[in-house]
Amino acid sequence: MLIAYVDESGNTGRITQGGSAAYALGCLLIRSRDWPASFDALQAFRQRIRDKFGVPMRAEIKASHLLRGGGTIRDLGLAPAVRRLIFRAHLRELDNLKTKAFGIVIDKRARSVAPEQVFDLGWETLLQRLERASRFAGHDEDGPFMIVHDEGEDDQIRKLVRKARRHLTAGSAFGAGGLSNAARKLVDDPVSRRSEHSHFIQLADLVAYAAFRDTIPPGASVAAVCPRTMWAQIGNAIRTETNYLKGGTPGIVVRKN
C-alpha cells in the first residue's frame, strides 16, 4: 500500500485581497512495507540535524519556520545560510528514505477565482495523480493508497476524497477538464495529523514550498533560505511520472486554468 503524506503552502485567497500568488500541495509517497525502516532512517537523520545544528528532535521544521527563523527554532538564532542548509538537507534525504515526492501548484496570477475553487482544483489534481500512481503499470508502487494530511480543512478534504472514489473531475472548478478514473483504491477516509507530531508531514510541507518557489520566484531575503532551485535538491526522489506528459519542471504539476 502507498501512504501519501500531504501538506500545503501558500493560501487560497484572492491575490487582490492579500492572498499568495499560488497555492501549492506537497506530496510524499512511501510504500507501507518500507515505512518502518524509513521512519527509523528519518529519526536518525533528525538526530544528525540536532547534533550539527542544535535543532531539537521535537522541533517542528516547516518552511515558514526556516524562512523566518521562528516557531520552534526561534531561540536558536540560526543564520539564513544555516537555515538554507537545513532545508536542503531535508530534501536531499528523501531518496535515502525511499520516498517519492511531487508537487501541485495552482498559479492564481492567470485569473481571479474564488478560494474554494482554488482549494478544490488543487486537491482534485492531487487525487488524480495519486489515482494514476495506484495503478502505474510496471512499478511496484501500484496498489491501494491512503492519505495522511496536516490538520485543517478536514471536512472539505474528506468530502473531496469521498467524491474521488466515485469519480474524479479534473479542472472542474475552472470550467475545464473532464472525468478521470474513480480512485477505487483509496483506503478509508483521509487521516488528519498535527504536523508537529509527524516528521513526514513536515517533509511534505518543505516539498510544497519548494514546488511553490519553483513556480513563483522568491525575493532576495527568501532566496537566502529557499532559492528557486531548491526543488532540484530532491534529486532521484522526484516522482517524474507525475507530469512527464505535460512537461515543465519534473515532478511539479502547474495549473493555471
C-alpha positions as CSV (number, residue, x, y, z in Angstrom):
1,M,0.0,0.0,0.0
2,L,1.1,3.6,-0.7
3,I,0.9,6.2,2.1
4,A,0.6,9.7,0.8
5,Y,1.7,12.5,3.2
6,V,0.3,15.9,2.1
7,D,0.8,19.4,3.3
8,E,0.1,22.8,1.7
9,S,1.9,26.1,1.1
10,G,0.5,29.5,0.3
11,N,-3.2,30.1,0.6
12,T,-6.3,30.0,-1.5
13,G,-7.2,33.7,-1.1
14,R,-7.6,36.2,-3.9
15,I,-4.4,38.0,-4.8
16,T,-6.2,41.3,-4.9
17,Q,-7.2,40.7,-1.2
18,G,-3.7,39.9,0.0
19,G,-3.7,36.2,-1.0
20,S,-0.5,34.5,-2.1
21,A,0.3,34.3,-5.8
22,A,-0.1,30.5,-5.8
23,Y,-1.5,27.6,-3.7
24,A,0.7,24.5,-3.5
25,L,0.4,21.0,-2.2
26,G,3.4,18.8,-1.5
27,C,3.0,15.0,-1.5
28,L,5.4,12.4,-0.1
29,L,4.8,8.8,-1.2
30,I,6.1,5.9,0.7
31,R,5.3,2.2,0.5
32,S,3.8,0.7,3.7
33,R,6.4,-2.1,3.7
34,D,9.2,0.5,3.7
35,W,7.6,2.7,6.4
36,P,9.3,1.1,9.5
37,A,12.8,1.3,8.0
38,S,12.1,4.8,6.6
39,F,10.8,6.0,9.9
40,D,14.0,4.8,11.7
41,A,16.1,6.4,9.0
42,L,14.2,9.7,9.4
43,Q,14.7,9.7,13.2
44,A,18.5,9.1,12.6
45,F,18.5,12.0,10.2
46,R,16.8,14.3,12.7
47,Q,19.4,13.2,15.3
48,R,22.1,14.3,12.9
49,I,20.4,17.7,12.4
50,R,20.2,18.0,16.1
51,D,23.9,17.2,16.6
52,K,25.1,19.5,13.9
53,F,22.7,22.5,14.2
54,G,21.2,22.2,17.7
55,V,17.7,21.7,16.4
56,P,15.8,19.5,19.0
57,M,14.2,16.3,17.8
58,R,10.8,17.5,18.7
59,A,11.2,20.9,17.0
60,E,8.7,21.4,14.1
61,I,10.8,22.0,10.9
62,K,8.5,23.7,8.4
63,A,9.2,26.1,5.6
64,S,7.7,29.1,7.4
65,H,9.9,28.5,10.5
66,L,13.0,28.1,8.4
67,L,12.3,31.3,6.3
68,R,11.8,33.5,9.4
69,G,13.9,31.7,11.9
70,G,10.7,31.5,14.0
71,G,8.5,28.9,15.6
72,T,10.2,26.1,17.5
73,I,13.7,27.2,16.2
74,R,13.3,30.9,17.2
75,D,15.6,30.7,20.2
76,L,18.4,29.0,18.2
77,G,19.3,32.2,16.3
78,L,20.1,30.3,13.2
79,A,21.5,32.5,10.3
80,P,19.7,32.3,6.9
81,A,22.6,30.4,5.4
82,V,22.3,27.7,8.1
83,R,18.5,27.5,7.7
84,R,19.1,27.0,4.0
85,L,21.4,24.1,4.7
86,I,18.8,22.5,6.9
87,F,16.1,23.0,4.2
88,R,18.4,21.5,1.6
89,A,19.4,18.6,3.8
90,H,15.8,17.5,4.3
91,L,15.1,17.4,0.6
92,R,18.3,15.5,-0.2
93,E,17.3,13.0,2.5
94,L,14.1,11.9,0.7
95,D,15.8,9.5,-1.6
96,N,17.5,7.8,1.3
97,L,14.1,7.4,3.0
98,K,12.8,5.5,-0.1
99,T,10.1,8.1,-0.7
100,K,8.9,9.8,-3.9
101,A,7.8,13.4,-4.0
102,F,5.7,15.6,-6.2
103,G,4.0,18.9,-6.1
104,I,0.8,20.5,-7.3
105,V,0.8,24.3,-7.8
106,I,-2.3,26.4,-8.6
107,D,-0.9,29.6,-10.2
108,K,-3.5,32.3,-9.3
109,R,-1.9,35.0,-11.3
110,A,-3.7,34.0,-14.5
111,R,-7.2,34.7,-13.3
112,S,-9.1,35.6,-10.2
113,V,-11.3,32.8,-8.8
114,A,-13.0,32.0,-5.5
115,P,-10.8,30.5,-2.8
116,E,-12.9,27.3,-2.6
117,Q,-12.3,26.8,-6.3
118,V,-8.5,27.0,-5.9
119,F,-8.7,24.6,-3.0
120,D,-10.8,22.1,-4.9
121,L,-8.7,22.2,-8.0
122,G,-5.5,21.6,-6.0
123,W,-6.9,18.6,-4.3
124,E,-8.7,17.2,-7.3
125,T,-5.4,17.4,-9.3
126,L,-3.5,15.7,-6.4
127,L,-6.1,12.9,-6.1
128,Q,-5.9,12.4,-9.9
129,R,-2.1,11.9,-9.7
130,L,-2.5,9.6,-6.8
131,E,-5.0,7.5,-8.6
132,R,-2.7,7.1,-11.5
133,A,0.2,6.2,-9.2
134,S,-2.0,3.5,-7.6
135,R,-2.3,1.7,-11.0
136,F,1.0,2.6,-12.6
137,A,1.9,-0.4,-14.6
138,G,5.4,-1.8,-14.3
139,H,6.2,-0.2,-10.9
140,D,5.8,-1.8,-7.5
141,E,4.1,1.3,-6.1
142,D,0.8,0.3,-7.7
143,G,-2.0,-0.8,-5.3
144,P,-4.2,0.7,-2.6
145,F,-3.3,4.1,-1.1
146,M,-4.2,6.2,1.9
147,I,-3.8,9.9,2.6
148,V,-2.4,11.5,5.7
149,H,-2.6,15.3,5.7
150,D,-1.8,18.2,8.0
151,E,-4.9,19.1,10.1
152,G,-7.1,21.9,8.8
153,E,-10.0,21.9,6.3
154,D,-10.5,18.3,7.4
155,D,-14.2,18.2,6.4
156,Q,-13.5,19.7,2.9
157,I,-10.7,17.2,2.3
158,R,-12.8,14.3,3.4
159,K,-15.6,15.4,1.1
160,L,-13.3,15.6,-1.9
161,V,-11.7,12.2,-1.1
162,R,-15.1,10.5,-0.8
163,K,-16.1,12.1,-4.1
164,A,-12.9,10.8,-5.7
165,R,-14.0,7.2,-5.0
166,R,-17.0,7.7,-7.3
167,H,-15.4,9.9,-10.0
168,L,-12.5,12.4,-10.4
169,T,-13.2,15.7,-12.0
170,A,-10.0,17.3,-13.3
171,G,-10.2,21.1,-13.5
172,S,-14.0,21.4,-13.0
173,A,-13.6,24.4,-10.8
174,F,-12.3,26.4,-13.7
175,G,-14.7,25.0,-16.2
176,A,-12.1,22.8,-17.9
177,G,-11.1,19.2,-18.0
178,G,-13.2,16.1,-17.8
179,L,-13.6,12.9,-15.8
180,S,-10.8,10.6,-14.8
181,N,-11.0,7.1,-13.4
182,A,-12.5,6.8,-10.0
183,A,-10.0,6.4,-7.2
184,R,-11.3,3.0,-6.2
185,K,-8.0,2.0,-4.4
186,L,-8.4,4.8,-1.8
187,V,-8.3,3.2,1.7
188,D,-10.8,4.7,4.1
189,D,-11.1,8.5,4.9
190,P,-8.0,10.7,4.9
191,V,-6.2,10.8,8.2
192,S,-5.6,14.2,9.8
193,R,-2.4,14.7,11.8
194,R,-0.9,17.7,13.6
195,S,2.3,18.5,11.7
196,E,4.3,18.9,14.9
197,H,3.7,15.2,15.6
198,S,4.8,13.9,12.2
199,H,8.2,14.4,10.7
200,F,6.8,13.0,7.4
201,I,4.1,15.8,7.3
202,Q,6.9,18.3,7.9
203,L,8.8,16.9,4.9
204,A,5.7,17.3,2.8
205,D,5.5,20.9,3.9
206,L,9.0,21.5,2.6
207,V,8.2,19.8,-0.6
208,A,5.1,22.0,-1.1
209,Y,7.1,25.2,-0.5
210,A,9.9,24.1,-2.8
211,A,7.3,23.5,-5.5
212,F,5.7,26.9,-4.8
213,R,9.1,28.7,-5.2
214,D,9.9,26.8,-8.4
215,T,6.8,28.4,-9.9
216,I,6.8,31.8,-8.1
217,P,10.4,33.0,-7.9
218,P,11.3,34.3,-4.4
219,G,12.7,37.7,-3.5
220,A,16.2,38.1,-2.2
221,S,15.5,37.5,1.5
222,V,13.5,34.4,0.9
223,A,16.0,33.1,-1.7
224,A,18.7,33.2,1.0
225,V,16.9,30.3,2.6
226,C,14.9,28.7,-0.3
227,P,16.1,29.7,-3.7
228,R,14.1,28.8,-6.8
229,T,16.5,25.9,-7.5
230,M,15.7,24.2,-4.2
231,W,13.3,21.8,-5.8
232,A,16.2,20.1,-7.7
233,Q,17.7,19.1,-4.4
234,I,15.1,16.3,-4.2
235,G,17.0,14.6,-6.9
236,N,16.2,10.9,-7.5
237,A,13.2,11.1,-5.1
238,I,11.3,13.3,-7.6
239,R,8.3,11.3,-8.9
240,T,8.9,12.3,-12.6
241,E,6.0,10.2,-13.8
242,T,3.6,12.8,-12.2
243,N,3.9,15.2,-15.1
244,Y,6.1,13.6,-17.8
245,L,3.4,14.0,-20.4
246,K,2.7,17.7,-19.5
247,G,6.3,18.8,-19.4
248,G,7.7,21.6,-17.1
249,T,9.8,21.0,-14.0
250,P,9.9,17.3,-13.3
251,G,7.5,16.3,-10.5
252,I,5.5,19.6,-10.4
253,V,2.1,19.9,-11.9
254,V,1.2,23.6,-12.5
255,R,-2.4,24.5,-13.1
256,K,-3.4,28.0,-14.4
257,N,-6.9,27.4,-15.5
